[in-house]
């Protein structure tokens, strides 16, 4: 508006050039050149002196071709001729300062000059008329747009660099307006969804998802994208992406809000997790197969232990019992050394006790006679008695009518056996509490609490703790969970939770 005002001011007859020159110098921030009817300069204001490096006294009375002897100067002269015909228009121009003075150059020649020597300008041509309305000359207003152009170029460079970085990201990314319209779509997103960027820019971002995404006045786009209704920006969630061919794929969605002047937009990270999900599923299948294999191996081991225990009991046990009977009969015969017979009897008794102990370790007979909970109670009481421990056993009666498979019962007994054995070997405990209860119709919980030296997590994480690892694997193979809690000097609690049906 200021430039238009001064153009109108200059369009009046130039009766007093000196007075007009002073007004321009004081009030106009653009460069102003005034040409008479012969297209000779009659005014060259101080701002234009600064831009071009040419003083007023050097240019007054001269024509453009006297100042700019180049094809660009010829072009300016043609523009002045055009304005003399009564036309008003604006055209861009580029000047280059050399040796303190500026000359008009073509855009393609700009690379030959240092950035600091270039001036981007806009030249506005207007005819000015005398009192009778006849065209008396031309006014050229030169607006220095160097700072604006350089700022725009820097902004473009920054944008280009950021786009290059975004397009080299492995994950898809879209910039989305507050209204939900896609404003940018990187190459990774193009690959994941099968769309070209130009196909989705301006479209609603919800076209990329197969899910019940809806949003209205009471549910913003941010809330909708983050977690359906209420969410935290910047936190990922899994959704189903919808490709151009209408196929779906698992997608991790991370939404971040960027505040802008007068509004905001969203960066939407679109991470294709198909490969990760497939790997997780494959790992899950392999893990389940390994657990099944471990359970099968454990079942085979238990069957083999039972077979060996039976053979020891039936064959070796029977033979040792018969041999002891023969020794007893032998001691009743006259002339037999009773002392030697007594030694043989003691040796046989020791062999029988060892055989029974081996049989019990291989397959505790109490499992068959007393059931799981009776066998656990029998084993815990026996261990406490042998090791002088105070052992409190609390087994809820409603566990007795809970049916479980033979394999589950044997595995659970082995875990409790290993846990109690570890307490005796490592915990330096004085007392133990063994508590078993039924959490619901099919879930049991067994807790073993000791008052020993406690659990050191760093030592537990080291290799060599095969007993603890074995307990974990046994329980995990049954579909349960085992947890160890405790701290140095505060004892240890082992908790087993297992669904038995």
VMD Tcl script that draws the C-alpha trace (Angstrom):
set ca {
  {0.00 0.00 0.00}
  {2.89 2.34 0.77}
  {4.37 1.75 -2.70}
  {1.01 2.43 -4.43}
  {0.62 5.61 -2.42}
  {4.01 6.87 -3.54}
  {3.33 5.87 -7.12}
  {0.24 8.08 -7.08}
  {2.29 10.82 -5.49}
  {4.89 10.56 -8.23}
  {2.29 10.43 -10.97}
  {1.63 14.15 -10.45}
  {3.58 16.57 -12.63}
  {7.16 16.88 -11.53}
  {7.25 20.63 -11.08}
  {9.88 20.60 -8.39}
  {12.26 17.67 -8.68}
  {14.36 18.76 -5.74}
  {11.38 18.92 -3.41}
  {10.09 15.57 -4.64}
  {13.54 13.98 -4.26}
  {13.73 15.07 -0.64}
  {10.25 13.65 0.06}
  {11.20 10.34 -1.48}
  {14.48 10.15 0.42}
  {12.67 10.70 3.69}
  {9.64 8.47 3.20}
  {10.15 5.73 0.61}
  {11.97 2.55 1.66}
  {12.01 1.08 -1.87}
  {14.31 2.20 -4.62}
  {12.67 4.72 -6.97}
  {13.86 5.76 -10.42}
  {11.98 8.36 -12.49}
  {12.51 8.67 -16.26}
  {11.38 11.60 -18.40}
  {9.73 11.44 -21.81}
  {13.08 10.64 -23.45}
  {13.65 7.87 -20.85}
  {16.47 9.77 -19.20}
  {16.81 9.56 -15.45}
  {15.56 12.55 -13.54}
  {15.39 10.93 -10.08}
  {17.46 8.22 -8.41}
  {16.65 7.99 -4.71}
  {19.07 7.11 -1.86}
  {17.65 3.60 -1.41}
  {18.45 2.83 -5.04}
  {21.92 4.27 -4.57}
  {22.44 1.75 -1.78}
  {21.14 -1.18 -3.80}
  {23.08 -0.46 -7.01}
  {26.13 1.33 -5.65}
  {25.51 4.13 -8.18}
  {25.13 7.69 -6.82}
  {22.45 10.07 -8.12}
  {24.94 12.43 -9.76}
  {26.40 9.48 -11.72}
  {23.08 8.51 -13.30}
  {21.01 11.71 -13.74}
  {20.37 12.46 -17.38}
  {21.46 9.02 -18.53}
  {19.47 6.24 -20.16}
  {19.34 2.63 -19.00}
  {21.62 1.38 -21.78}
  {24.23 3.87 -20.61}
  {24.21 2.21 -17.19}
  {23.58 -1.46 -17.97}
  {25.22 -2.40 -21.25}
  {23.90 -5.94 -21.46}
  {20.98 -7.92 -22.85}
  {19.28 -7.47 -19.46}
  {19.74 -3.70 -19.79}
  {18.14 -3.90 -23.21}
  {15.24 -5.81 -21.66}
  {14.73 -3.04 -19.07}
  {14.75 -0.45 -21.86}
  {12.03 -2.44 -23.66}
  {10.01 -2.49 -20.46}
  {10.33 1.30 -20.17}
  {9.07 1.63 -23.76}
  {6.15 -0.62 -22.82}
  {5.30 1.60 -19.81}
  {5.48 4.70 -22.02}
  {2.54 3.22 -23.91}
  {0.46 3.44 -20.71}
  {0.90 -0.09 -19.29}
  {1.65 -0.81 -15.62}
  {3.28 -4.14 -14.67}
  {5.87 -5.79 -12.40}
  {8.76 -8.12 -13.31}
  {11.51 -9.80 -11.26}
  {15.15 -8.95 -11.80}
  {18.48 -10.05 -10.44}
  {21.45 -7.79 -9.83}
  {25.02 -8.67 -9.03}
  {27.35 -6.28 -7.22}
  {30.84 -6.18 -8.69}
  {33.49 -3.61 -7.76}
  {30.96 -1.82 -5.58}
  {28.41 -1.42 -8.38}
  {25.46 -3.60 -9.43}
  {24.62 -4.93 -12.87}
  {21.57 -6.79 -14.07}
  {22.16 -10.49 -14.76}
  {20.20 -13.55 -15.82}
  {19.15 -16.11 -13.20}
  {21.30 -18.78 -14.80}
  {24.39 -16.59 -14.31}
  {23.81 -16.28 -10.55}
  {26.05 -19.27 -9.80}
  {29.02 -17.24 -11.10}
  {28.71 -14.82 -8.16}
  {29.01 -15.10 -4.44}
  {25.68 -15.31 -2.60}
  {26.43 -12.10 -0.69}
  {26.83 -10.16 -3.98}
  {23.38 -11.02 -5.36}
  {20.27 -8.85 -5.11}
  {16.82 -10.24 -5.89}
  {14.49 -7.39 -6.84}
  {10.99 -6.75 -8.14}
  {10.69 -3.90 -10.65}
  {7.29 -2.20 -10.85}
  {6.85 -0.06 -14.01}
  {4.19 2.70 -14.14}
  {3.70 5.66 -16.48}
  {3.33 9.15 -14.94}
  {1.28 11.85 -16.54}
  {1.37 15.62 -16.67}
  {-1.49 18.01 -15.81}
  {-3.10 17.42 -19.16}
  {-3.05 13.61 -18.74}
  {-0.32 12.97 -21.27}
  {2.36 10.45 -20.44}
  {5.41 12.39 -19.34}
  {7.68 9.58 -18.25}
  {8.00 6.32 -16.31}
  {8.33 5.57 -12.62}
  {10.19 2.36 -11.65}
  {9.89 1.19 -8.05}
  {12.61 -1.33 -7.13}
  {11.74 -3.56 -4.17}
  {14.70 -5.41 -2.66}
  {13.50 -8.93 -1.98}
  {16.87 -10.45 -1.24}
  {16.17 -11.25 2.40}
  {12.78 -12.73 1.54}
  {14.20 -14.84 -1.30}
  {17.14 -16.01 0.77}
  {14.84 -16.92 3.68}
  {12.57 -18.80 1.27}
  {15.55 -20.62 -0.22}
  {16.82 -21.56 3.22}
  {13.34 -22.75 4.13}
  {13.22 -24.78 0.93}
  {16.67 -26.21 1.65}
  {15.61 -27.13 5.17}
  {12.42 -28.67 3.84}
  {14.36 -30.59 1.18}
  {16.81 -31.91 3.77}
  {14.01 -32.92 6.12}
  {12.15 -34.60 3.26}
  {15.32 -36.45 2.28}
  {15.72 -37.69 5.85}
  {12.03 -38.65 6.07}
  {12.17 -40.46 2.73}
  {15.21 -42.44 3.86}
  {13.46 -43.62 7.02}
  {12.78 -47.35 7.19}
  {9.38 -46.66 8.77}
  {6.46 -45.04 7.06}
  {5.55 -41.50 8.10}
  {2.71 -39.16 7.26}
  {2.08 -35.57 8.23}
  {-1.60 -35.06 9.02}
  {-3.53 -31.84 9.52}
  {-5.75 -31.24 12.53}
  {-8.74 -32.02 10.26}
  {-7.27 -35.45 9.49}
  {-6.03 -34.79 5.95}
  {-2.72 -36.26 4.82}
  {-0.20 -33.55 3.92}
  {2.88 -35.70 3.25}
  {3.56 -39.40 2.74}
  {7.11 -40.77 2.67}
  {8.59 -43.51 0.47}
  {8.46 -46.18 3.19}
  {4.74 -45.49 3.63}
  {4.29 -45.78 -0.14}
  {5.98 -49.20 -0.06}
  {3.93 -50.40 2.91}
  {0.51 -49.28 1.64}
  {0.98 -49.49 -2.12}
  {-0.19 -45.90 -2.69}
  {1.78 -43.15 -4.39}
  {2.01 -39.99 -2.28}
  {-0.10 -38.00 -4.75}
  {-2.92 -40.56 -4.36}
  {-3.30 -40.00 -0.61}
  {-2.31 -36.37 -0.05}
  {-5.48 -34.47 0.80}
  {-7.32 -37.67 1.74}
  {-8.48 -38.57 5.24}
  {-5.80 -40.51 7.11}
  {-8.36 -43.05 8.33}
  {-8.34 -44.58 4.84}
  {-5.08 -46.27 5.85}
  {-6.59 -48.34 8.67}
  {-8.98 -51.25 9.00}
  {-10.43 -50.57 12.41}
  {-13.44 -48.94 14.06}
  {-11.84 -45.50 13.88}
  {-14.46 -42.79 14.13}
  {-14.16 -39.35 15.58}
  {-16.61 -36.58 16.24}
  {-16.94 -33.52 18.45}
  {-16.40 -35.57 21.60}
  {-13.50 -37.59 20.17}
  {-10.65 -35.74 18.47}
  {-8.47 -37.15 15.74}
  {-5.62 -37.32 18.22}
  {-7.64 -39.39 20.68}
  {-8.95 -41.55 17.88}
  {-5.56 -42.37 16.42}
  {-3.75 -42.78 19.71}
  {-6.01 -45.23 21.49}
  {-9.52 -45.17 20.14}
  {-10.97 -42.79 22.75}
  {-8.48 -41.65 25.35}
  {-4.76 -41.85 24.67}
  {-1.34 -40.43 25.20}
  {0.41 -38.87 22.24}
  {3.75 -40.46 21.40}
  {2.81 -43.91 22.70}
  {2.52 -46.70 20.14}
  {-0.45 -48.98 19.60}
  {-1.04 -51.88 17.25}
  {-3.68 -51.54 14.53}
  {-4.45 -53.16 11.18}
  {-3.23 -51.23 8.15}
  {-5.27 -51.31 4.93}
  {-3.28 -51.44 1.68}
  {-4.39 -50.11 -1.69}
  {-5.27 -53.68 -2.77}
  {-7.48 -53.97 0.37}
  {-5.16 -56.49 2.03}
  {-4.38 -55.88 5.70}
  {-1.18 -56.02 7.72}
  {-0.18 -55.39 11.36}
  {0.95 -51.87 12.00}
  {2.41 -50.02 14.96}
  {0.96 -46.52 15.09}
  {2.74 -43.68 16.92}
  {1.10 -40.24 16.85}
  {2.84 -37.04 17.93}
  {1.28 -33.59 18.03}
  {3.20 -30.56 16.77}
  {2.03 -27.12 17.81}
  {2.07 -24.46 15.08}
  {1.17 -20.80 15.05}
  {-2.59 -20.75 14.93}
  {-3.04 -24.51 14.98}
  {-1.31 -27.86 15.03}
  {-0.62 -30.97 12.97}
  {0.28 -34.58 13.66}
  {3.23 -36.74 12.71}
  {1.95 -40.28 12.27}
  {4.62 -42.99 12.38}
  {3.42 -46.05 10.45}
  {5.69 -48.98 11.33}
  {5.00 -52.18 9.39}
  {5.45 -54.97 11.94}
  {4.46 -57.87 9.66}
  {7.95 -59.37 9.78}
  {8.20 -58.90 13.53}
  {4.78 -60.43 14.14}
  {5.60 -63.37 11.87}
  {8.89 -63.88 13.73}
  {7.09 -63.68 17.08}
  {4.52 -66.22 15.93}
  {7.24 -68.52 14.62}
  {9.17 -68.12 17.87}
  {6.00 -68.89 19.80}
  {5.45 -72.06 17.76}
  {9.07 -73.13 18.25}
  {8.90 -72.35 21.97}
  {5.68 -74.34 22.34}
  {7.22 -77.25 20.48}
  {10.27 -77.11 22.74}
  {7.99 -77.08 25.79}
  {6.07 -80.03 24.44}
  {9.35 -81.81 23.78}
  {10.56 -81.01 27.31}
  {7.26 -82.28 28.73}
  {7.53 -85.44 26.62}
  {11.12 -85.98 27.72}
  {10.08 -85.49 31.33}
  {7.26 -87.97 30.85}
  {9.69 -90.45 29.31}
  {12.16 -89.93 32.18}
  {9.43 -90.46 34.77}
  {8.27 -93.61 32.98}
  {11.85 -94.88 32.90}
  {12.31 -94.08 36.58}
  {9.12 -95.96 37.39}
  {10.31 -98.95 35.37}
  {13.72 -98.99 37.06}
  {12.12 -98.54 40.47}
  {9.81 -101.49 39.82}
  {12.65 -103.68 38.63}
  {14.78 -102.72 41.63}
  {11.88 -103.41 43.93}
  {10.77 -106.62 42.27}
  {14.13 -108.10 41.31}
  {16.95 -106.73 43.43}
  {14.75 -105.96 46.42}
  {13.29 -109.44 46.39}
  {16.69 -111.07 46.05}
  {18.13 -109.03 48.93}
  {15.16 -109.90 51.14}
  {15.53 -113.62 50.31}
  {19.25 -113.45 50.95}
  {18.66 -111.86 54.36}
  {16.17 -114.64 55.18}
  {18.85 -117.20 54.28}
  {21.38 -115.42 56.48}
  {18.91 -115.50 59.39}
  {18.44 -119.25 58.91}
  {22.18 -119.72 58.62}
  {22.72 -118.09 62.00}
  {20.59 -120.78 63.63}
  {22.83 -123.64 62.45}
  {25.42 -125.01 64.95}
  {29.08 -124.32 64.32}
  {28.46 -121.09 62.35}
  {30.42 -117.99 63.37}
  {27.76 -115.71 64.75}
  {29.97 -112.64 64.49}
  {30.50 -113.20 60.78}
  {26.82 -113.82 60.23}
  {26.00 -110.57 62.04}
  {28.33 -108.64 59.71}
  {26.63 -110.20 56.70}
  {23.20 -109.25 58.13}
  {24.30 -105.64 58.67}
  {25.66 -105.40 55.11}
  {22.43 -106.80 53.71}
  {20.36 -104.37 55.79}
  {22.44 -101.46 54.44}
  {21.99 -102.72 50.87}
  {18.23 -103.01 51.38}
  {18.02 -99.46 52.81}
  {20.05 -98.08 49.88}
  {17.86 -99.87 47.39}
  {14.70 -98.50 49.01}
  {16.19 -95.00 49.02}
  {17.07 -95.26 45.33}
  {13.58 -96.57 44.55}
  {12.04 -93.69 46.53}
  {14.14 -91.12 44.64}
  {13.28 -92.66 41.31}
  {9.57 -92.90 42.04}
  {8.35 -91.98 45.53}
  {5.94 -94.74 46.48}
  {3.94 -92.24 48.53}
  {2.71 -90.64 45.29}
  {0.83 -93.84 44.58}
  {-0.19 -94.52 48.19}
  {-0.99 -91.01 49.49}
  {-1.53 -88.95 46.35}
  {0.27 -85.67 45.46}
  {-0.51 -83.61 48.56}
  {0.08 -86.48 50.95}
  {3.40 -87.24 49.23}
  {4.47 -83.56 49.44}
  {3.60 -83.49 53.15}
  {5.45 -86.80 53.75}
  {8.55 -85.58 51.90}
  {8.61 -82.14 53.60}
  {8.20 -83.63 57.07}
  {10.91 -86.20 56.42}
  {13.33 -83.54 55.14}
  {12.61 -81.26 58.10}
  {13.17 -84.12 60.50}
  {16.50 -85.13 58.92}
  {17.79 -81.55 58.72}
  {16.39 -80.27 62.04}
  {14.17 -77.63 60.38}
  {10.96 -76.15 61.69}
  {8.51 -76.93 58.87}
  {4.91 -75.70 58.80}
  {2.71 -77.33 56.13}
  {-0.66 -75.75 55.27}
  {-2.57 -77.62 52.56}
  {-6.20 -76.64 51.97}
  {-8.55 -79.66 52.13}
  {-10.39 -78.67 48.94}
  {-7.27 -79.58 46.96}
  {-7.88 -83.28 47.56}
  {-10.89 -83.46 45.22}
  {-9.10 -81.53 42.46}
  {-8.27 -84.01 39.74}
  {-5.05 -83.66 37.76}
  {-3.13 -85.82 35.33}
  {-0.36 -88.11 36.50}
  {2.27 -86.07 34.62}
  {1.14 -82.82 36.26}
  {1.22 -84.40 39.73}
  {4.70 -85.88 39.24}
  {6.11 -82.61 37.80}
  {4.65 -80.52 40.64}
  {6.07 -82.95 43.21}
  {9.50 -82.73 41.54}
  {9.41 -78.90 41.64}
  {8.52 -78.87 45.36}
  {11.19 -81.51 45.97}
  {13.83 -79.42 44.17}
  {12.76 -76.22 45.97}
  {13.00 -77.82 49.43}
  {16.32 -79.39 48.50}
  {17.67 -75.97 47.42}
  {16.60 -74.47 50.76}
  {18.55 -77.15 52.63}
  {21.64 -76.75 50.40}
  {21.84 -72.98 50.00}
  {19.42 -70.95 52.14}
  {20.81 -71.61 55.68}
  {17.17 -71.40 56.85}
  {15.81 -72.32 60.26}
  {12.14 -72.63 59.29}
  {10.00 -73.27 56.23}
  {6.33 -72.59 55.49}
  {4.75 -74.64 52.70}
  {1.28 -73.40 51.76}
  {-0.97 -74.81 49.01}
  {-4.43 -73.53 48.11}
  {-6.98 -73.51 45.35}
  {-7.53 -70.11 43.72}
  {-10.51 -71.20 41.64}
  {-11.95 -74.38 40.16}
  {-8.83 -75.27 38.19}
  {-5.96 -73.03 39.44}
  {-3.71 -73.93 42.35}
  {-1.06 -71.88 44.11}
  {1.86 -73.32 46.05}
  {4.07 -71.04 48.16}
  {7.29 -72.07 49.88}
  {8.66 -69.46 52.27}
  {11.96 -69.69 54.12}
  {13.77 -67.42 56.59}
  {17.20 -68.02 55.09}
  {19.84 -65.65 53.77}
  {17.63 -64.48 50.93}
  {17.85 -64.11 47.21}
  {20.69 -62.40 45.37}
  {19.48 -61.57 41.90}
  {22.99 -61.06 40.50}
  {24.04 -64.54 41.59}
  {20.80 -65.99 40.30}
  {21.38 -64.48 36.85}
  {24.76 -66.20 36.57}
  {25.05 -69.51 34.80}
  {25.12 -72.68 36.83}
  {21.76 -72.35 38.62}
  {20.34 -75.32 36.76}
  {18.01 -76.30 39.58}
  {16.14 -72.99 39.45}
  {16.12 -73.07 35.64}
  {14.80 -76.62 35.72}
  {11.96 -75.64 38.06}
  {11.00 -72.76 35.77}
  {10.99 -75.00 32.73}
  {8.97 -77.74 34.44}
  {6.27 -75.28 35.50}
  {6.31 -73.47 32.14}
  {5.95 -76.79 30.28}
  {2.72 -77.30 32.26}
  {1.44 -73.86 31.24}
  {2.03 -72.34 34.68}
  {4.29 -69.68 36.14}
  {6.96 -69.75 38.82}
  {8.21 -66.63 40.61}
  {11.01 -66.10 43.11}
  {10.86 -63.14 45.47}
  {13.22 -62.02 48.17}
  {16.22 -59.92 49.10}
  {19.54 -60.58 50.84}
  {18.94 -61.27 54.54}
  {15.14 -61.36 54.17}
  {14.45 -64.94 53.15}
  {12.94 -66.18 49.91}
  {9.42 -66.89 48.66}
  {8.81 -69.28 45.78}
  {5.34 -69.09 44.21}
  {3.86 -71.54 41.73}
  {0.57 -70.93 39.94}
  {-0.77 -73.64 37.72}
  {-4.00 -74.45 35.91}
  {-4.40 -78.19 36.24}
  {-7.48 -78.98 34.13}
}
mol new
graphics top color blue
foreach p $ca { graphics top sphere $p radius 0.5 }
foreach p [lrange $ca 0 end-1] q [lrange $ca 1 end] { graphics top cylinder $p $q radius 0.2 }
display resetview
